[in-house]
């Protein structure tokens, strides 16, 4: 899910960051498929195990496999995913309850800037919907007390960007050069290949946060080096502190978001009702924002690029 927390902590919270390092999270344009093939697919696909965990030869192979799931082997391209997720409130000592449904998209755009290093930017839009009938809503009931809660669309437009390569992820607003490693495991299950990904938590994010997902693709696509971007089905969860709009005051507990979604070929494949609303309210967000790449990278980070 690229991975929608940016708006959850309130506008004045300095840790408003979305889980874009991942995600899902989170569609795909000058090919390097031939170069990538040797990194991820053996000459004989039958050498793959029928089941079990795939063993990576090195960090480069592991990275290129992850990048193929999340984005594309191409030097420059886009990746688009759509999803729905339910938010649950988990106050300490209470039975967890669902609160609201969101439907959204994550649109990322990336460019190779070094030897196996890509620069990535993204934006994210999600609209609140009724838990049951799926209608767009502006208010929901707090299941703990029944008070009306105002919920608004979440629009992540201030993502600072990230470098991604075999060393891991390096947020472009990181206070120091510290590549963030990630848990990434690929396993075979008969005709499916599944990727487990627990995304890293950058400096400044809430301590009570974790995001994990499992994305599935057909084995025939994974074993075909001509497929440079894997169109996955995905599901996962993330845990985070109570957002201000929940009005939980100092009550101890946290929220859980559980999502499912898929990677799309492009904006024309977005769900019709969602796409129509976005076209009315923010049509510019149906396109990649390549102007983000005009912002210079700090010198201490630029050493990892061709800049």
N, C-alpha and C positions, 0 to 999 in steps of 0.2 A: 504493500500500500504506500511512496516516495513522501514515500513514504512524508496529518492534519492537526498537529498539536500547536502550531504557531499561534493560532487564535485562542487556544483554550485557556491560557494562563492570564489573559487580560492585557490590555494595550500598554500598561505601564510596567509590566513584568519584564525584566531584562533577559529572562531565560525563555522568551517566546521564540522558540525555534521549532521548525517542523521536522518530521522524521525523513527529510529529503535525502539523507545519506543512504537511505535504503532504496527506499523506496520507492513503499510500493508500489514497489510497491508499481513504480511505482511506472507501444507503437514504435516506431523506430524511424541514412540517405547517402560517392567515391569509395568504393569497396576495398576491404582488406581481408576478404574471406579466405583467400589462399594462404595468407600469412597466419590467419587465426586457425586454420584447419589443423596445422601441425601441432598447435598448442592444446587442442582439446579433443581431437578425434583420431584414433589410431587408423592405420591403413586398412585394417580388417575389423569392421564393426562387430563381427562375431566374437572378437576377443573380449568384448564387454561382458561383465558378469550378468547372469540371468536375474540375480537379485543381490542385494547387499550394497555396501558403501564403495563409491569410486575412489581409488587412490590417486591423488595428484602427484605428478613427478616433481613439481617445484612450485614456488610462489607465483610465477608467471602463468603457468597453466591454470592454477586455482583462480587467479584474478580474471583471466580471459573467460573462463567458464562463468564466473559470477557476472561479468560485464555483459556477456551474451544473454543471460537471463534478464538482467535489469535494463539493458539498453541495446547495444548493437556493436558488431565488430567494425563498423564503418568509421572512417576518420572523422566524419561529421554527420550528425543525424538528430532525430528526435525519438522520444519514447513517450507513449501515452497509455495510461491505465485508467480504468474506471472501477468504482467500487461502491458498495453499500456497507455501512457498519452500524451496529447498535452500541449505544453507550449505556453502561451499567454503573450505578452508584453502589459502593461497598463501604458503608459506614461500619466502624468497628462495633462488634457485638450485634449487628443486625443482619437479617437475610438480604443478600444482594437483590437489587431490583433494576429492571430496565427503565431508561428514562426517555430516550429519543433515538430516532433513526436519522442517519445522514446519508446522502448520496453525493458522490463527488468524483473528481478527476484529478490526476496528477500529470502535468505536462512538463517533461524535461527536454533539454536541448544540450548537446554536448559536442565537443570539438577536441581532437587530438592535439596536445600542446607539447608533447615530448615523447621519448621512447617508452611506449606502453603507459603513458600518462594522459588522461583525458580531463578537461575542465568541464564541469557540469553546472548548469543553472536550471531552475525550475520554478513553476508556479502551480498553485493548488487552489481549487474552488470546491466547496461542499455546501449543499443546501439541506436544512433540517426538514424532516418528513415525519408524519405520524407513525408511531410504532406499528399500528395495525393496518390501516388502509393505505398508507403510503402517501397521503396528500401532503403538499407543502404546508408547513405550519410556521407560526411566529411565536407561539407559546406552547408549553407542555406543563403538566402537573408534576410537582416534586412528589415522588412516591413516599417520602418521609415527611408527612405533615400536610400534603395536598396543595401547598401554595403554588400559584402560577409562576412559571419561570419563563422569562423572555429568552428566546434562542434566535440567533441571527446567522445568516450565511457566514461561513468562514472562508476568507480569501487570503492566501499566503502570497504576497507580492514582494516581500523584502528579503527573500532568501539570499544569503551572501555568496552562495556558490561553494564548490568543493573541487579539489583535485582527487582523482581516483586512479590508483595504479597498483602494482604488485605489493607495495609497502602498506597499502590500506587506503584510508580516507584522510584528507587533510583539508579541514574547513578553511575557507579563504579569510574568515574573520578570527582564526585561531590566534590567541595571544602569543603562542610560541609554536615552533615547528615540532609537532608531535603527531605522527601518523597514527591513526586509530585502526587497530586490528578488528577483525570481525569473525564471528563463528559462522562458517559456511561449509555445509556438508551436502554432497550429492549422493543420492541412493537410487538404485534400480528396484522397481517393483513390477515385474513382468513387462507389460507394454508401456509402462509409465516411467519417467525419470522425475524424481522429486528433489527439490533444492530446499534445504533448511537454512534459514538465515536469521541470526540474532544480531541486530545492528548495534554498532557502538554508540555510546552515549558521550557526546562532546562536552568539553568544559563549559560550565555555566548552565547546563540543563538541570532540572530538578533531580535530586538524588533518588527519589522514588519514581523511577521511570525505567521501563524496559519495553522493547518491541521485538516480536518474533513472528516469522511467517514460514509457510510452506507453499512453494509454487510447483505446479505439475505441468509437464509437457509430454507429448508423445515420444516414445523411444526412437521412432523412425526419424523424427525431426532433430532430436538431440544428436543422433549418430550421423546426420547428414551435414558435412561442413559447408554446404551451399546455403544452409539456413543460418544467416548471420545474426538474426534477432529471434529469440524464442518467444512465441506467443503463448504465454502461460495462463493457467487458471490459478488463482492464489487465495489463500485464507490466512488469517493470523490474528494477533491480538497486541494491544499495548496497554500499559498500566501507567497512570499519571495522577498527580494530586488533584483534589477537587478544584475545578475552575470557579472563578468568581460568580459566574451566572447561576451556579447551582445554589448559591446562598446557604452554604453549610456552616458559615461563621467559623468557629474554632473547632468544630466537630471533627474528631479523628476519623480517618478513612481515606479512600482513594477511589478513582474511577477506573473502569476497564472498558476498552473499546474492542469489539470483535468484528472483523470484517471478512468479506469475500469479494473477489473482483477478478478482472482479467486484463491482459495487455491487448491493445487495439492497434489496427493498422493505421488509423489516423482519426482526426476529429469527426469525419463523416460517419464513423462507426459508434459515436457516443449515443447513449440512450436518448430517444427523440425528445421526451419532455424536458429532460435536463438540458440538452443542447439548445432547445428553443428558448428556455429561460436565460441561459448564458448569452445567447445571441442578442436577446433584448437588452440585458443589463450591462454586459461587458463583452461585446463582440470581439474586441482586441485580444481577449484571453483564449480565443479559439485558434490563435496562431503562436508560434514560438517567439519569444522575446530576445532575438539575437543581439539587441543593443546592450544586453547585460554584459556581453563579452568586451564592450568598449571600456569597461572599468579596469584600470591597471591592477596587476597583482603586486603586492608588496615585494620588495627585493629579496627578502629572506625566504619567501615562498617561491619566487620566480626561478630560483636555482634548479628547481625540479622540472622546468619547462624549457622550451627552445627560445624563450623570450630573451 
